Amino acid sequence: MSSCNIKNRAFSLLELIIAIAILSAGIIIVLRALSFSVRLTGISCDMVNAIFLAEDEMQELEFKEKQNLMNKEPAQARGRKNKFEWEYALNLDRDFNLYRLDFEIKWQRANRAESLKLNTFLR
């Protein structure tokens, strides 16, 4: 009878543990990157909404300026829309006959205060 030499080509337990460890590290890195991108997406959506709110308020002021109603507008105003609180200060620069608008929007995101400040001139 002849004996057959059969080589065992299966993975050893050590190779399997190393492969699982590498795979686990890769999955953890991908999950951290995804959670970071989700957080940044939420912040950027809030910033876009804050900018739209500021644009709405600035357009109202521009409309009032074109109607010559700016002298009836208060020098400071504040308001709230959804989770955003806004306030502005409006000052006339007599040298250039322009209104300086300092606009600030504040909101909370994940128990953290966020804010956005915009400065512009009207006219």
Secondary structure, DSSP 8 states (H G I E B T S, - for coil): ---------S--HHHHHHHHHHHHHHHHHHHHHHHHHHHHHHHHHHHHHHHHHHHHHHHHHHHHHHTT-GGGS-SEEEEEETTEEEEEEEEEETTTTEEEEEEEEEEEETTEEEEEEEEEEE-
